Amino acid sequence: MARTVYLMCELKSRDLDSRLLVAAHLLNAGLDVVIGQQWTMVQNAATIPKGIFLFKTANRIQAEGMGYVRKHGHVTVAMDEEVLGMMDPTVVGLMTDPRAFNADAFLFQNAQHRSMFEREGPIVGNVRVDLLRSWREFYAAEAAECASRGPYLLINTNYALCNSVWGAQRMYEITTGAWRPDMSVPAIRAYMESWPVTEQRNFEAMVGYLRLLVPRLGGLRLVIRPHPAENHEVWRSVAGAEILTGTNPIPWIMGATLTVHTNSTTGLEAALLECPSLNLNPDPDSALSRSFATNNAPFQASTPEEAFHATHRALAGESLPNATAWLPHFPDNAAALVAAEIAARAIDGPRVAGWPRARRQPVETEKFSATFDEVSARLGRLSALMGGPQLIGGTLDDSLFWFGRSPSGEST
């Protein structure tokens, strides 16, 4: 018999390390872990050993998945890592399907998050914050590798609607399908109407900034990290730019001389990493902009010209605004707290000994593909840093893996 936890990932670059950190705590507590691409886990809920599923977001699609796995006897724990940088209760409520609270436990990231809903539940923090605040040493070698070919400016873009790889209309349909916005509510209508307008302004401002910047970069590298849903070809046309796809942002932020973004969670991540960042923010009073914590960050520019001059002042060594009062509060040790909540609800069942293999769609493969050696190496490093046990594991399916404690029980 075993107690198995299913840790689902959608985007490798965003989800894998935070899930691995939770996995390390669970394995230390003697539980088994299945971790990797989420699609085959939910699809096979009727036939795999009973266990506990951790859902990392709370939109309609995830809420329906929770209902499906619960119907087949699994326990569900829900949280919402994706609201990390969101401050507006209207927007957080829009992203949260009420059925997500039917999970066996719903974990809030801070007191503000819980106050947005008339619900009870544990406050555990956000595991992504753990990685940014307490696990920087885990990324030190990767950050050094990012900077090994010379200093660089990191540009983070987040124009998944106006520069969508699927087209604006299809992207809008995908998002509204997950959110189901009630346009009769004035605050929701204002947000949904501001989204395409503000995003287009942000996109145009970033393009204008790059036109000013590129001819004057000198020897500085230009690294652009687009949103996964963007049309990356737009950025490949920028002369000399290095385009990052499917990469974890943390080492790239740590290695950068400066990160430039337009009201992105990347800006919040940079602040939590104590790395310099500039917010190019042409429309700060829009409902979309006001939903982001970074709308209140101290180093801002409202036009491409302002951003260009601010960048050169920063690169020249001018002291940057570094106020931190705008940062949301997150409890420490979120991964340990999440793991404890899971362990308290874990159920006994057969140990995973096989897996019904399933073919994935190309978009799913693009979002999350990994090898056993890659995942086991990262998990092993985290476990070793925690003084955890020796681990055993294997591949269950494409980009899906099982891990447990070594029978010897020795520490790494």
C-alpha positions in Angstrom: 0.0 0.0 0.0 1.0 3.6 -0.5 -0.2 7.2 -0.3 0.0 8.7 -3.8 -0.1 12.4 -4.7 -0.7 13.5 -8.3 1.1 16.7 -9.0 -0.1 18.1 -12.3 1.9 20.5 -14.6 0.6 22.5 -17.6 3.6 24.7 -18.6 7.0 23.2 -17.9 8.7 26.6 -17.6 6.1 27.9 -15.1 5.0 24.8 -13.2 7.7 22.2 -12.9 10.0 23.6 -10.3 7.2 24.7 -7.9 5.6 21.2 -8.2 9.0 19.5 -7.6 9.5 21.6 -4.4 6.2 20.3 -3.1 7.2 16.8 -4.2 10.4 16.9 -2.2 8.5 17.7 0.9 5.9 15.0 0.3 8.6 12.4 -0.4 10.4 13.4 2.8 7.1 12.7 4.6 6.9 9.2 3.1 4.3 9.8 0.3 4.7 8.7 -3.3 4.5 11.3 -6.1 3.3 11.1 -9.7 4.4 14.3 -11.4 4.4 15.7 -15.0 2.0 16.6 -17.8 -1.5 17.0 -16.4 -3.6 15.6 -19.2 -3.1 11.9 -18.8 -3.6 12.1 -15.1 -7.1 13.5 -15.4 -8.0 11.3 -18.3 -7.0 8.2 -16.4 -8.6 9.1 -13.1 -11.1 6.2 -13.4 -8.4 3.5 -13.6 -5.3 4.7 -11.7 -4.8 4.0 -7.9 -6.8 6.3 -5.6 -4.8 9.2 -4.4 -4.9 13.0 -3.9 -4.8 15.4 -6.8 -3.2 18.9 -6.4 -4.8 21.5 -8.8 -2.7 24.6 -9.2 -5.4 26.9 -10.7 -9.1 27.4 -10.1 -10.7 28.3 -13.4 -13.7 26.5 -15.0 -11.6 23.9 -16.8 -9.7 23.0 -13.6 -12.9 23.0 -11.6 -14.5 20.5 -14.0 -11.3 18.4 -13.7 -11.7 18.4 -9.9 -15.2 17.2 -10.2 -14.2 14.4 -12.5 -11.4 13.0 -10.4 -13.5 13.3 -7.2 -16.3 11.3 -8.9 -13.7 8.5 -9.3 -12.8 8.4 -5.6 -9.8 10.7 -5.5 -9.2 13.5 -2.9 -8.7 17.0 -4.3 -6.7 20.0 -3.0 -6.9 23.2 -4.9 -4.9 26.4 -5.0 -4.2 29.2 -7.5 -0.6 29.9 -8.2 -1.6 32.0 -11.2 -3.1 34.9 -9.1 0.5 35.5 -7.8 0.6 39.0 -9.3 -3.1 39.9 -9.3 -4.5 42.4 -6.9 -8.0 43.2 -8.1 -10.8 41.1 -6.4 -12.9 41.4 -9.5 -10.3 39.9 -11.7 -9.3 37.2 -9.2 -13.0 36.3 -8.8 -13.3 36.2 -12.6 -10.4 33.7 -12.7 -11.9 31.5 -10.0 -14.8 29.1 -10.7 -17.0 28.8 -7.5 -16.9 25.0 -8.0 -13.2 25.0 -7.2 -14.2 25.5 -3.5 -15.9 22.1 -3.7 -12.4 20.6 -3.4 -11.6 18.8 -0.2 -9.4 21.8 0.6 -8.8 25.1 -1.0 -5.4 26.8 -0.1 -5.1 30.6 -0.2 -1.9 32.4 -1.0 -2.4 35.2 1.6 -4.9 36.9 3.8 -5.9 39.3 0.9 -6.6 36.4 -1.4 -8.9 34.8 1.2 -10.6 38.1 1.9 -11.8 38.2 -1.7 -14.1 35.3 -1.1 -16.6 34.5 1.7 -14.8 31.2 2.3 -12.7 29.5 5.0 -9.5 27.7 4.3 -5.8 27.5 5.1 -3.4 30.4 4.1 -0.2 28.7 2.8 1.5 31.2 0.6 2.6 30.7 -3.0 5.2 28.1 -3.9 6.5 30.2 -6.7 7.5 32.8 -4.0 9.5 30.1 -2.2 11.6 29.6 -5.3 12.1 33.4 -5.7 12.9 34.2 -2.0 14.4 31.1 -0.4 15.8 28.9 -3.2 17.9 31.3 -5.3 21.0 29.1 -4.8 19.2 26.4 -6.7 19.3 28.7 -9.8 22.8 30.2 -9.3 24.6 28.0 -11.8 21.8 28.4 -14.4 21.9 32.2 -13.9 25.6 32.3 -14.4 25.2 30.2 -17.6 22.6 32.7 -18.9 25.2 35.6 -18.5 28.2 33.6 -19.6 28.1 35.1 -23.1 28.0 38.6 -21.9 25.6 41.0 -20.1 22.1 41.3 -21.4 18.8 43.2 -21.2 15.8 40.9 -20.7 12.5 41.8 -22.3 9.4 40.0 -21.1 6.4 40.3 -23.4 2.8 39.3 -22.5 0.6 40.0 -25.5 -1.3 36.8 -25.8 -4.3 38.5 -27.3 -3.1 41.1 -29.7 -0.1 39.0 -30.8 -1.7 35.6 -30.3 -0.3 32.6 -32.2 -4.0 31.5 -32.5 -5.4 34.9 -33.5 -7.1 37.4 -31.2 -10.6 36.1 -31.7 -9.6 32.5 -30.9 -7.6 33.6 -27.9 -10.4 35.6 -26.6 -12.8 32.6 -26.9 -10.3 30.3 -25.1 -10.0 32.8 -22.2 -13.7 33.6 -21.9 -14.4 29.9 -22.1 -12.3 29.4 -19.0 -13.6 32.4 -17.1 -17.2 32.8 -18.3 -17.3 36.5 -17.5 -20.7 38.0 -16.5 -20.7 41.1 -18.7 -23.7 42.5 -16.8 -21.4 43.2 -13.8 -19.9 46.7 -14.5 -16.5 45.9 -13.0 -16.1 42.7 -15.1 -17.3 44.5 -18.2 -14.8 47.3 -17.6 -12.0 44.8 -17.2 -12.9 42.7 -20.3 -13.3 45.8 -22.4 -9.9 47.3 -21.2 -8.0 44.1 -21.9 -7.6 44.3 -25.7 -7.2 48.1 -25.7 -4.5 48.2 -23.0 -2.7 45.2 -24.3 -2.5 46.8 -27.7 -1.1 50.0 -26.2 1.4 48.0 -24.2 2.5 46.1 -27.3 2.9 49.3 -29.4 4.9 50.9 -26.6 7.2 47.9 -26.4 7.7 47.9 -30.2 8.5 51.6 -30.0 10.9 51.1 -27.1 12.8 48.4 -29.0 13.1 50.6 -32.1 14.8 53.2 -30.0 16.9 50.8 -28.1 18.3 48.3 -30.7 20.5 50.7 -32.6 22.1 51.9 -29.4 22.7 48.6 -27.5 26.4 48.6 -28.2 27.8 45.3 -26.9 24.8 44.5 -24.7 22.8 41.4 -25.6 19.1 41.7 -26.1 17.1 38.7 -24.9 13.3 38.6 -25.5 11.1 36.1 -23.6 7.6 36.1 -25.2 4.5 34.7 -23.6 4.0 31.1 -24.7 0.7 31.9 -26.5 2.3 34.8 -28.5 3.4 34.7 -32.1 7.1 34.6 -31.6 7.9 35.5 -35.2 7.1 39.1 -34.4 10.1 39.2 -32.0 12.4 37.2 -34.3 12.3 40.2 -36.6 14.1 42.3 -34.0 17.7 42.7 -35.1 20.1 40.7 -33.0 17.5 39.6 -30.5 17.8 36.2 -28.8 14.3 34.6 -28.4 13.6 32.4 -25.4 10.9 29.8 -25.6 9.9 27.3 -22.9 12.4 28.6 -20.4 12.1 29.1 -16.7 12.2 32.9 -16.1 14.0 32.8 -12.7 17.7 32.2 -13.9 17.2 34.7 -16.8 15.9 37.4 -14.4 18.8 36.7 -12.0 21.4 36.9 -14.8 20.0 40.1 -16.4 21.4 43.6 -16.1 17.8 44.8 -16.2 14.4 43.3 -16.9 11.8 45.3 -18.9 8.2 44.3 -18.9 4.7 45.8 -19.4 2.8 45.0 -16.2 3.8 41.4 -16.0 4.1 38.9 -13.2 7.8 38.8 -14.3 8.2 42.2 -12.8 6.9 40.9 -9.4 9.2 37.9 -9.7 12.1 40.3 -10.3 11.2 42.3 -7.3 11.0 39.2 -5.1 14.4 38.1 -6.5 15.7 41.6 -5.6 16.7 42.1 -9.3 16.2 45.4 -11.1 13.2 45.8 -13.4 11.5 48.5 -15.3 7.7 48.6 -16.0 6.8 50.2 -19.3 3.2 51.2 -18.4 1.5 53.5 -20.9 -2.0 53.0 -19.5 -1.7 52.8 -15.7 -5.3 53.8 -15.0 -7.0 51.1 -17.1 -8.8 48.2 -15.4 -6.3 45.7 -16.9 -3.3 47.6 -15.6 -4.8 48.2 -12.1 -5.3 44.5 -11.7 -1.5 43.9 -11.6 0.6 44.4 -8.4 3.4 45.8 -10.7 1.2 48.8 -11.6 2.4 50.2 -8.2 6.1 49.3 -8.6 8.5 52.3 -8.2 10.5 52.1 -11.4 8.0 53.0 -14.2 7.9 54.6 -17.6 4.8 55.7 -19.6 6.3 56.1 -23.1 8.9 54.4 -25.2 11.1 57.5 -24.9 10.9 57.5 -21.1 11.7 53.8 -21.0 14.6 54.3 -23.3 16.2 57.0 -21.2 15.4 55.2 -17.9 17.1 52.1 -19.3 20.3 54.0 -20.1 20.3 55.6 -16.7 20.0 52.2 -15.1 22.7 50.7 -17.3 25.0 53.6 -16.5 24.7 52.7 -12.8 22.2 55.2 -11.6 20.5 54.1 -8.4 17.1 52.7 -9.1 13.9 53.2 -7.0 13.8 50.2 -4.6 10.7 50.8 -2.4 9.1 47.4 -1.4 5.9 48.6 0.3 4.0 47.7 -2.9 4.9 44.1 -2.7 2.1 41.7 -1.6 2.7 39.7 1.6 3.2 36.0 1.2 3.9 33.6 4.0 7.2 31.8 4.1 7.7 28.1 3.5 4.7 27.7 1.2 5.8 24.4 -0.3 6.1 22.8 3.2 2.7 24.2 4.2 1.1 22.9 0.9 2.7 19.5 1.4 1.4 19.3 5.0 -2.1 20.1 3.9 -1.9 17.4 1.3 -0.4 14.8 3.7 -3.1 15.5 6.2 -5.7 14.4 3.6 -3.8 11.7 1.8 -5.5 8.3 1.4 -4.1 4.7 1.2 -4.2 2.8 -2.1 -2.2 0.5 -4.2 1.2 1.7 -5.3 1.3 2.9 -8.9 2.6 0.0 -10.9 1.6 0.8 -14.5 -0.1 3.4 -16.6 -2.6 3.5 -19.4 -0.7 5.4 -22.0 -2.5 8.2 -24.0 -1.6 10.1 -27.1 -1.3 13.9 -26.5 -2.2 16.8 -28.7 0.7 18.8 -30.2 -0.2 21.9 -28.1 0.0 19.8 -25.0 3.4 18.4 -26.0 4.6 21.9 -26.6 3.5 23.1 -23.2 5.1 20.3 -21.3 7.8 17.8 -22.4 10.5 16.5 -20.2 12.7 13.4 -19.7 13.0 11.3 -16.6 16.7 12.2 -16.3 15.9 15.9 -16.4 13.1 15.7 -13.8 14.9 13.3 -11.5 18.0 15.4 -11.5 16.2 18.5 -10.5 14.1 16.7 -7.9 17.3 15.0 -6.5 19.0 18.4 -6.1 16.1 19.9 -4.3 15.8 16.8 -2.0 19.5 16.9 -1.3 19.4 20.6 -0.4 16.6 19.7 2.1 18.5 16.7 3.5 15.7 14.4 2.1 15.8 10.7 1.5 17.3 8.8 -1.4 14.7 8.5 -4.1 13.6 5.9 -6.6 11.5 6.5 -9.7 10.6 5.8 -13.3 8.7 6.8 -16.4 5.0 6.1 -16.5 4.0 7.8 -19.8 5.2 10.6 -22.1 6.6 13.3 -19.7 5.0 11.6 -16.7 7.0 10.2 -13.8 6.7 8.3 -10.5 8.9 8.9 -7.5 9.1 7.3 -4.0 11.5 6.9 -1.2 14.3 4.3 -1.5 13.7 1.3 0.6 17.0 2.0 2.4 15.5 5.2 3.8 18.9 6.9 3.7 19.2 10.7 3.5 20.9 12.3 0.5 
